């Protein structure tokens, strides 16, 4: 069986766990990845062979060069130990492609789950992405809108096959039976913040809003990241911080305790393109667990939430006014709309795509 070395920017990202499981059904898989000091509770299951490439921090690009060099030597060592006659790579970022090539791997696949740099216009990373695409058999994206953006890197990558695997929920989860909450008219509306706490501006807006309207709203936060200080050790009784959680094991419990899912991202110029084009996992989780989603306006996820009637699209100028307009009755209508979406449309269908990748390696 062909061996695939899966290179992960983080060992605690659920999407990487899900993809590795799909790859393992079709290939002999070995995981190599970096530790980032976040979500350490959420590692790969013990039945995966995992090699830790060391710890890295976001934004520290000089130290990242040394991390890439170190990772290259570790991967080379593992390749030499491989008993397979054919070795390939599957990576989740440009760093991964660089490490794979420096290690001697010549064929593989590139998954893009976020847009982290601007393509085209002489960008060195864009040039590098296009140059290295000669070693790729296909590109996998989590949002259809990513495709045209990535193709801007150049002619070489533009002509590769592209596949979409939306970041839906993994197989095996039981969707809760829909239960009306129309009797909770007098209770406070609980807004949940779930996951990687990265975007300070919208998170600060939400925190300040909840503190101003303690009589109507509560904020419950599960997650980790550079902005967790906004919520942990809060002196306010209507803000609660619970820290890291197991994904997907804890999702049903978390969503059962909130009325709205806050997924308003952005506020950092380097991430704006990715925020506008992404379809994050929170969209599918909201529909699956019958919890309306709050998104940023002028984004793909915001447009989809409004179109399906399962959420709100918020803008900074009218942030408070829009949130204050949300009533229990409106939430209940959106919950019903969530329930109308079939479960099969919310479950990850990447297995068939991953299986088809074998045709490129024959």
Secondary structure, 3 states (H helix, E strand, C coil): CCEEEEEECCCCCHHHHHHHHHHHCCCEEEEEEEECCCCCCCCCCCCCCEEEEEECCCCCHHHHHHHHHHHHHHHHHHHHHCCCCCEEEEECCHHHHHHHHHCCCCCEEEEECCCCCCCCCCCHHHHHHHHHHHHEEEEEECCCCHHHHHHCCCHHHHCCEEEECCCCECCCCCCCCCCCCCCCCCCCEEEEEEEECCCHHHHHHHHHHHHHCCCCEEEEEEEECCCHHHCCCCCCCCEEECCCCCCCCCHHHHHHCCCEEEECCCCCHHHHHHHHHCCCHHHHHHHHCCCEEEEECCCHHHHHHHHHCCEEEECHHHHHHHHHCCCHHHHHHHHHHHHCCCHHHHECCHHHHHHHHHHHCC
